[in-house]
Amino acid sequence: MALQHTPEARSYRCSYHPKDINGYPVAADTGVLPSIRVQAADAESAARLAYATTGCVIALAERIEPQDIPATAAVWPFPANGQPVAWTAQQIAAHAQQQRDQLGEALL
């Protein structure tokens, strides 16, 4: 019986190209792409999770080392009380679906 090594989840910042209401890519006015923070085993998994969450094309997935994260770093989505919170992949996906549902209701 072979042991399977499960890689440790690491934090990644994924920058994405936002979409407009019709689903077309929107240019960033400031030249800075929005980003979300996800936890995954590698950059490819992080990019796939970010795409599944946002539905947008992922431009960059960069690993964030613990010493690179400032104490005031915003973790997506930023909660109302102002305290950063680590979300699981399932929580992020559920929140994204909720946002898509709300957007769909607003368009009706």
C-alpha positions as CSV (number, residue, x, y, z in Angstrom):
1,M,0.0,0.0,0.0
2,A,1.5,3.3,-1.1
3,L,1.1,6.4,0.9
4,Q,-0.2,9.4,-0.9
5,H,1.2,12.8,-0.1
6,T,-1.3,15.6,0.1
7,P,0.3,19.0,-0.5
8,E,-0.2,21.7,2.1
9,A,-2.6,24.4,1.1
10,R,-0.9,27.8,0.5
11,S,-2.3,31.2,0.0
12,Y,-2.4,32.7,-3.5
13,R,-3.4,36.1,-4.8
14,C,-5.3,35.7,-8.1
15,S,-5.7,38.8,-10.4
16,Y,-8.6,38.6,-12.8
17,H,-10.0,40.5,-15.7
18,P,-13.5,41.8,-14.6
19,K,-16.6,41.5,-16.8
20,D,-19.3,44.0,-17.5
21,I,-23.0,43.3,-17.2
22,N,-23.1,41.7,-20.6
23,G,-20.1,39.4,-19.8
24,Y,-17.5,41.2,-21.9
25,P,-14.1,42.0,-20.4
26,V,-13.7,45.5,-18.9
27,A,-10.5,47.5,-18.9
28,A,-9.2,48.4,-15.5
29,D,-9.4,52.2,-15.2
30,T,-6.4,52.4,-12.9
31,G,-4.4,49.8,-14.6
32,V,-4.6,47.5,-11.6
33,L,-6.6,44.3,-11.9
34,P,-8.8,43.3,-9.0
35,S,-7.8,40.2,-7.1
36,I,-9.0,37.6,-4.7
37,R,-7.1,35.5,-2.3
38,V,-7.6,31.7,-2.3
39,Q,-5.9,28.7,-0.6
40,A,-4.8,25.9,-2.8
41,A,-2.0,23.3,-3.2
42,D,-0.4,25.0,-6.2
43,A,-0.8,28.0,-8.5
44,E,-2.7,26.0,-11.2
45,S,-5.3,24.9,-8.6
46,A,-5.5,28.4,-7.3
47,A,-6.2,29.8,-10.7
48,R,-8.9,27.1,-11.4
49,L,-10.5,27.9,-8.0
50,A,-10.4,31.7,-8.7
51,Y,-12.0,31.1,-12.1
52,A,-14.7,28.9,-10.7
53,T,-15.4,31.6,-8.0
54,T,-15.3,34.7,-10.2
55,G,-16.2,33.4,-13.6
56,C,-13.6,35.7,-15.0
57,V,-10.3,35.1,-16.9
58,I,-7.4,34.8,-14.4
59,A,-4.4,36.9,-15.4
60,L,-2.0,35.9,-12.6
61,A,-1.8,33.5,-9.6
62,E,1.0,34.4,-7.3
63,R,1.9,32.7,-4.1
64,I,1.8,34.8,-0.9
65,E,4.3,34.0,1.8
66,P,3.1,34.5,5.4
67,Q,5.7,37.3,5.9
68,D,4.4,39.0,2.8
69,I,0.8,39.4,4.1
70,P,0.4,42.7,6.1
71,A,-1.7,42.6,9.2
72,T,-4.4,44.7,7.5
73,A,-4.5,42.6,4.3
74,A,-8.0,42.2,2.9
75,V,-9.2,38.7,2.2
76,W,-12.0,38.3,-0.3
77,P,-14.8,38.9,0.4
78,F,-14.0,41.5,3.0
79,P,-16.5,41.2,5.9
80,A,-18.5,44.1,7.2
81,N,-16.8,44.2,10.6
82,G,-13.4,45.0,9.0
83,Q,-11.6,41.9,10.3
84,P,-9.9,39.7,7.7
85,V,-11.3,36.2,7.5
86,A,-10.0,33.0,5.8
87,W,-12.7,31.4,3.7
88,T,-12.8,27.8,2.6
89,A,-13.2,27.1,-1.1
90,Q,-16.8,25.9,-0.5
91,Q,-17.6,29.2,1.3
92,I,-16.2,31.3,-1.5
93,A,-18.1,29.3,-4.1
94,A,-21.3,29.6,-2.2
95,H,-20.8,33.4,-1.8
96,A,-20.0,33.7,-5.5
97,Q,-23.2,31.8,-6.4
98,Q,-25.2,34.0,-4.0
99,Q,-23.8,37.1,-5.7
100,R,-24.6,35.7,-9.2
101,D,-28.1,35.0,-8.1
102,Q,-28.6,38.5,-6.7
103,L,-27.2,40.0,-10.0
104,G,-29.6,37.8,-12.0
105,E,-32.6,38.9,-9.9
106,A,-31.5,42.6,-10.4
107,L,-31.5,42.1,-14.2
108,L,-35.0,40.6,-14.3
